[in-house]
């Protein structure tokens, strides 16, 4: 049986761990608050882009009158043979099952479509590390065409699933320019028919208790302004309860700030029932807005994922702190028992020693 | 700021990150894709695509030298003009003081290289032009700060 000194040491060490997890929880809570603010601040722009697109949609004919072609290549639907999957995970661990859950949904998607060729774009260090171990990276070779220009040409696939790119650290400091570059890259691939559809897997975050894992379709655009969710995993009631508990103890509001008024205001953008003068032909405006719309969907997914990651870490660290407290209680009880047993033993020894005299 | 009177425009500058600026002003200058335009109170409803350049919000009046002019360098975006409201959706917006001139110059060099290497690809030319005009707008915008 462990002696008192050992137990005391053990308790001290658990206390230190508790200190660390508690600090990490508070840090995550602060980061979560900031991430939530950022997600809220980004909403007017996304809302405005969506509403102006919706209103333009009613005024612009999707099909060109003369040629019968669609006015934007982003509306073209093709049979889905090659699919791009964007996996948004976290950059760091210590967030409970956050990263594992996202990867699980991604694998489900991949395994559910065995007959399709899937390209993966990994956002966040954790998903990159995992996916890189499982799937080969796409190989590109340089070739020179007849005009003497070098071109990047993709070599033959090594398997149905390949990793075409990764973006570690993109989420740490969400820079508009990098997200924009990714959006343009995706659009270019779609327009050049390298991919027939684009999906994104991420953790949606409405508030601390209302979040879920979703698979959303980015491209082709079938209907503007509606989330095209093709799969979602809701958290269990138990998980929700844990999250709410953790949020309350860290002083985070359960419900997001009320933004209905600002939302209503933003919805009005470009939708007034008046005859606008269009500086450019409406179809041109439309074509210009679409990439921005894709970008804002992508940015939205990333801001939400960042908030969800911090929330998950906060919950995990809250659980860890609670577990450490429980452990300290158990150990203290155990230590007291051992100490008492030792004292009792000593008394018995003294008493029986005295009786023997 | 002056009390909002009846002939003031409600100007909002929105970027993907946040609402950057919101105020009342009698006049706004906008860098539309095919040239600058000025919007006063009561303008006819208009929708336009923006290019790269400066948005000037003349809070003090129409004279561009007025001290109460707020200037933002924006690159690409859209604007909606209504009689009493101007909403600018910019892909990127910076205060002229915030512009990193060395970076803008690097961007200009990069754009010129892209231009040279574009060959016969129309897409590459357009992209190069975009980069160049964005860089030029930033440089000229920053240069104006130094003059004052």
Interface residues (C-beta under 8 A of the other chain):
Chain A: X38 X41 X42 X44 X45 X46 X48 X49 X52 X147 X149 X176 X177 X180 X269 X270 X272 X274 X275 X276 X277 X278 X279 X280 X282 X284 X285 X288 X289 X292 X295 X296 X299
Chain B: X14 X15 X16 X17 X18 X19 X32 X33 X34 X44 X45 X46 X47 X48 X49 X77 X78 X80 X82 X87 X89 X91 X92 X117 X119 X120
